[in-house]
């Protein structure tokens, strides 16, 4: 679950309002058996980092303790929230660099207090996102699948002190700095081969010839298109996934395959 307010807002009334609601979200997460709540630390944009850490030390320990009592982890997102004029000069979220994370964990060392990591915000701050994963792997509770493009003309025109405004462009993974297309292809290949390994072993032990393929894309459309390209006379597909969510997903996939296929479909239960 997620709720992204500013618990360090300079208006104490607003601060209390959002803190109370954050505790309600934590309680809801417990009831729904959701183990993690994502949120912001918040920040008073007109105060220094040190002053904000002092406020953090007053505001956040009771929140993290409340989350622990309810069996919930708090995952802090690292977006600086400094992308508009009303967020200047310091941004509305304190937790945006490794130095600050370490300071926060010195104040609150609890193991249910960690990161909701968005690597795209590390790129434009020139922070090594791979080192962050290595250094803080035990504190990363959730990760954003998000890439980032640097618009070099915009950077030339505005400079780094514009804090990303005019040259920081969010992208889907694989379309810019973080994950290359080659890395995505390799990932799909390795994951696909791992999923096929058991079935291939069974076929080989039984002396049955087969041709294995790893296909990527919308499952039903890709499966039917491949069957047509290979001139298959039947499609064999399982009816269930892994768990309740998997059952719903694969059930809808089977229905679509049945609708699209021009050959008989055998569904295994």
N, C-alpha and C positions, 0 to 999 in steps of 0.2 A: 504494500500500500504506500501511497505517497501523499504528502502535504508539505508545501514549500512556502512558508511564510517568512517573516523576519522576527524571530524571537529576541533579537537585540535592538529592536527599533527604539529610537530615542523617545518616542511617546510611550510612557509607561502604561497607559491604559490600553493602547494597541498591543503592546508587548504581552500584557496579561491575557488579553482576549485570545491571541493566537497560541499562546502557551497552553491555555486551558483546552483549546480545540485540539492541539497536538496530542494532549493526553487522552482526549476522546478518541482520536484516531488510533492511538496505541491500544486502548481498550477494545476498540472494534477489531483490530488486527488479532488480538488474543481470541476473541469470540469466533472469528472466522478462520482461526488456525493459520493465519498468515505470519510467518516468522520474522519478517523484516518490515520496518517502516522507513521510507526514504524521506529526507527533509533537508532544509538548510540550517546552518548555525545562525545565520543572520549577521547583521553588522550595522553599526552607526557609521554611515559613510563619511561623516565629518570628524570622526575621531581617529587616532592613530591605531596601528595594530596592537600595540601594548595596552592602550586604554580599552580596546575592544576585548582583549584577552582577560582583563580584569572583570569586565561585565560578564563575559562567558563563564568565569569562575563562580559568579554569583547565580547566574540563571540556569546553567545547564546541568550541574550535578543532580538536582532533584528530578529533572526530566529523565536522565539516564537511569537513575535509581527506580523511578516509576516503571520504566520500560522493563528493567530487569525483574521487578516484582511480578510483571505480567508475562514474562517469558518471551519478550520481544527484543530484537536487535535494532539499534538505531544506525542507519546508513546515511552518512552526511555527503551530500553532493558537493563537488569541488568547483562548480561554476562561480566565477567572481561576481556575476550580476553587475556588470559595469558597461553595458552596451547602449545606454541612452543618456541623454543629458541630465535627466532627473536622478540618475544613479551616480553621478560624479560628486566629489572627486575620488572616493575610495571604494565604491561599489557596495552592494547590499548583502554580500556573503563573505564572511571572514575566512572560511576554510578552503583556500585556493592554492596553497603551496605546501611542499613537504615540511618546511620549517614550521609553519603554523600548525600542521597536523601533529607534529611531534610535541609542540607546546600544549596543544589541547589534550593529548594523551598523558602528558605529565600531570595535568590538572585532573583528568578523569581517565585513569588507567583501566577502567572496567572493560572486560572482554566482549561485552555486548554493544560496544561503541566503536564504529568503524566507518568505512567509506562506501559511498555509492559513486564509483569512479566513472567520470566522463573524460576519456583521454583526449578528446578534441580540445578541451580548454588548457591542456598541458602543452599542446603543439604551439599555439600562438603565444604562450608565455615562454617558449624555448626551454621547456622542462622535458627531460628525457623520460618519455612515457614508459619505455621498456624497463628502465631502472626503477621507476615507481612501482611497477608490478613486482619486480624482484624484491625491492626493499620492504614493501608493505603488503605482501601477499596474504599474511595472516589477518590483516585488517580490512581487506577488500571483501565486502559482503554482497555487492551487486555491481554490475558493469553496464554502461551504456554502449550499445553497438552503434557507434557514431564516428564519422570521419570529419576531416576539416581541410579546406583548401585555403592557401594563402594567395590572395590577389596581389601580386607583386606591384602592379601599377598603383593600386590603392594604397599599398604600404609605402611606396615611393612618395605619393602625394601627401599622405597624412602622418607617416612616421609611427614608431612604436608607442609613443606617448598617447596616441589616440586609443590605446587599449583595445585594439581590434575593430573599432568602428570604421567601416569603409574598406576593410581588407581581410576580414575574417569571415569565411563562407562555409557554413555547415554542409556536409555532404553525406551520402549513404556510404557504408563501409565498402572499400575497394575502389572508390572513385577519387581518392586523393592521397593524403600523406600517410595515414596509419596502416592500412592494409592494401597491398597491391593485388591486382587481378591474378597474378601468378600464385600468390599466397592463398587466395581464396580457392583457386583451382586445386592446389595441392591439398588444402584442408578437406575439400569435398572428396577428393580421390582417397585420401587416407581413411576418412570416416566411412565412406562407402565400402571400401575393401574390408574394413573391420566388421561391418554389418553383414557382409557376404561370406565371411570366412567359415562360419559354422555350416552354412548350407553347402558351400563348395566341398568341404570335407565329407559331408554325408553323401553327396553325389559321387565323389571320387571313390569312396569306400564301397559304394554300390555298383561301381563300374558303369555309371551313366554319363554319357557325353553331355556337355553343356557349354554355353557361351555366356560369360558374365559381362555385364556392363554397369557402370556407375553413371546415372543420369541425374541432372540437376534442373530443377524448375518446378512449376505447378504439377503436382504428382499425376493427377488424372490425365491432363493434356499431354504431358511428356510420355507417359506410359502408352497411351493410345497411339500417339504419333510414331513412337518407336515400333510398336506392333505392326503398324501399317508399313513402315519403311522396311521391316524385316519380313513382311508378308506372313506373319504368324496366323495360324488358323484358330488359335484359342488364347485367351488371357486368363491366367490363374492368379488369384489375389486373395490375401487373407482378409477376414472380416473384422479383426480386432487389433487395437494398438496396445500401448502399455499404459494401463490405468484408465480412469474415467475420461480424462481429457483426450487421451489417445483414442479411446473408443469413439468419441464424438467426431474427431478429426478423420479417422480412417473410415468410419461409417459414411461420412459425407463424400469421401474420396471414392469409395465403392459405388455409391449412387451415381456419381458423375461418370465413372468409367462405364457403368452399365448404360448410361444415356449416350455416351459418345462412341462407344466401340461398335465397329461394324462386323465383329466376329463374336462367337460365343464367349461368355465370361463365366469361369468356374470360381465360385466364392467358397473358400475353406473356412469352416467355423471351428 
